[in-house]
């Protein structure tokens, strides 16, 4: 369970999709003065070096964020996401990539709060270093976010984004996602929940979107980006998806504009494609 290190995959196509959607969700919450909470069940290290260490070994970012880095004709919302990443690379050279917590920190206002969970001891130590000095606005805990989540819901402000993106190295993670959502919705039915999942050929991955659609919610949005053809041997991740419960009404139209661009730019050997569907309240 503790072998997974997100640094190997930092800035890849899955991060692009995940963090673009995350940023859109948080910016929508920030349109109202009332405070919100950002809760990250699997926060990771918070920020990743792309030119050294784990990320440089596979260089997955080269087929992800790097393909958007110099593009000058992106839709406005996608250009804003790239601009957010540029904030961490002020000299114009792509060296650092922010994880989900640092993406959220760019939108967090004084009245908002962030709660981060990470179980891997090394990543948790780095996370603490990256968020030192934020006081009580950002609280971190070395814990399994699935188990800790229910104690936080509902947040005092009754407004929150809960991001769930476990490593899925263990097939039990798929059921843990469903159980955590079921428990969370009982306590906080109006919250926004965003689940990232990998597109794999294993049955648990294929079945997850359908299982999420069966949850007792009024509205959801499902977006998935495939960047390559499924491998003959059945191994490897060919894409990823985001399932959002209680999404903002603006998100579907934004993704209608952005997803064709991501499929074209990040698709490999002409295999880029996407799925976009929703159930409106």
N, C-alpha and C positions, 0 to 999 in steps of 0.2 A: 504493500500500500504506500510505503514511503519512498519508493524508488523513483517515482515520477518527478521530473524537474522541468518546469515549463520553459526554462531558459533555452532548451533545445529547439523549441518551436516559436520563440518570440518573434512577433512581427510577421508571421506567416498569413496565408489567406484566411484562416480561421480567426486569428486575432483581428484582422481587418474588419470582418463581418461583425464579430462580437463587440468590438469597441466602437464601431460606428453606431450600432444599434444602442449600445449603452449611453453614448454621448447624446443621441437624440432623445432618449427617455429622460435623462437627467435635465437636459435643457428645457424640456416641456414642464417638468416639475418646478423648475426655477422660474417659470413665468409668473407664478403666484408668490406673494410676499410670505405666505405661511411657510414655516420651516418644514423640511422633509429629512428623512433618514436614508442613508445609503448603507445597505447591509451586504457584505460580500462573504459568502460561505467558504470560498476557497481562494484566498487573496493572493497567494503566491508571494514572490519576493518584492513586488511593487514596481520594479524597474529593471531593465535588462541591457547589458552591453552587447552590441551586435558585432563588434569588431574583435572580440576576444572571448575566451572561455567557451561555454557550452553552445551559445548561439552561433558562434563562428564555425563550429564543427560541421553542421549540416547546412548552415546558411539558408534556412527556410525563408527568412525575410526577403531574400532576393526575388522570390516568386510571390511575395506578398506586398508589404508596404513599399518596397523599393520600386515596384512597377507603377506606383502612383506618385512617387516622390517628385519627379520633374514634370509631371503632366500639367499642362496649363489650360486644359479644356474640360475640367471636371465639373459636374453639377455643384451648385453652391454648398449644399450640406456636406458633400464628400470632400470638397476643398477645405471646408472648416475642420473636418476631421484630420486631414493631412496637416493643416495649420497647427492643430493641437500637438501633433507629433513634432512639428518643427520647433515648437516652443522649447522642447528638450534638446534641440540640436541647433543652437543659435548661430553657429558658424556655417550652416547650410549643408554640412556633411552628415549623413545618416549614421549615427554611432550608438544612439540610445533609443530604446523603445519603452514607452510607459505601459505597465500592466494596468489591470482594471482599477485598482485603488488610486493610482496617480491620474488616470483619466478622470475619475470622479472628483478628485481634488481640484481640478481645473474649473469645475462648475460649482463646487461647494461654496456656499455663502456663510457669513458669520453665524447666522441663526441655524444652519443645518448641521447635522451630525453624521459621522461615519463610524461603522462598527465592522471590524475586519477579523476574520478567523483564518488561521493557517496552522496545519498540523505538522508539516515537515520542519524539523528543528533548524536546519540550515537556512531554509527560506524564511522562516519566522525571524531569525536573527537579523537577516538582511532587511526584512520588512520593518522591523523596529528601527533600524538605522535610517531607513529612507523616510520614516515618518516621525523621527525625533523632533520635538519642539512644537508639535501641534496641540499639546495640552489635552484637555478633556473632549475637544471637538472630534478627535480621532482616537478611538480606543481599540486596542488590539488584544487578541487572546490566542494563545497557542492551544487550539482545540479543534475538534471536528465541527465544522459549521453546521452540519445537519442537526447534530444533537443540541447545539447551543441556540439554534434559531428560535425555538418556541418560547424561550424565556424573554425574548425581545419584542414579541408581537402581542398586541399591537403597540407601536411606538407612541409616545405621548402626543405627537402632532397628528397622528392618524394619517400620515402621508409617508410613503416609503417606496424605494426600489430595492428589491431583494434580487441579487444576482447569484445564480447557482451555476458553476462550471467546474464540477469535479473532474478528475483525470480519466474516469471510466476505465482505468486499468483492470479493475475488478468488475465483473458483470453485476455484482450486487449494487454498484453505484446507480444503475438505472432504476432499481426499485427504491433505493434511498431517496432519489429525486422525487419520485411519485409520492412516497410516504411523507417527506418533508413538506411538499406542496399541499397534500391533503390536510396535514396538521396545521400548516400555516394559514390556509384558507378558513379553517374553523375559527381561528383566533382573529384573523385580519382579512376579511373577504374582499375589502376594497383596495388592498395594496396592489402594486404593480410587481409582478414576478417575471424575471427573465431567465430562461434556462438555455444554456448552450449545450449542444451535443455533437459528437463526431459522426460523420457519415461513414459507416463501416459496413461490411457485408455480414457481420454477425447479427443474429436474429434480434438481440436486445436493442441494438441501434436502429434497425429497420422498424421495429415495432413501437419505439418510444413516441414518435409524433402522434400516432393514432391513440396511444394510451393517454397522452396529455390532452387530446381533444375530448376525451371522455370525462374529464374532471368537471365537477359541478360549478361551472363559471358561465357568466353571460357573454363575455367577449374574450377573444383571443386572436393572436396573429402568429402565423408561422412563416418563416422565411428560411430558405436553405440555398446554399451556394455550392455547386459541384464544379471542381476545377480540372478534373481529369477522369478518364474512363476507369471503370472498375477493373482491378487487376485480375488476370486469369487465375492466379493462385489463391485469390480470395483474401489476400492480406493488404493492409495499408488503408490509410484514410483518403478518400477521394473528394471529400468536401466536409461541410459542417452546416449546422442549422441553429436558429434561435427561435424559441417558442416563448411568446410574451402573453401573459395573462393580464387582463385589464390594460391594454395598450392605449396610448393617446390616439385620438381620432385622426391626427395628422400623419401618423407613422406609415400607414399603408400607401398613401400618395407619395410620400418621400421615397419609399423603397421602390415604388413603380418607376421612378426616375433613375434611381441609383443602381438597382440590381442589374439591368442590362449592361451598364458600364463596368461593373465589377466582373460580371461573367465574361465580358470581352477582354478586359485588361488582365485578369488573373487566371483565365482559362488557359490550359496548356494543350498545345497541339489541336486547337480548335474545339476542345471538349468542354468549354465553359457553358454552364446552364444554371438556371435557378428555378425555385418554386416560391410562389408568394400567394398566400391565402389567408382569409380571415373569417371570423364569425363576429359580427357586430351586435352590440346589445340592442 
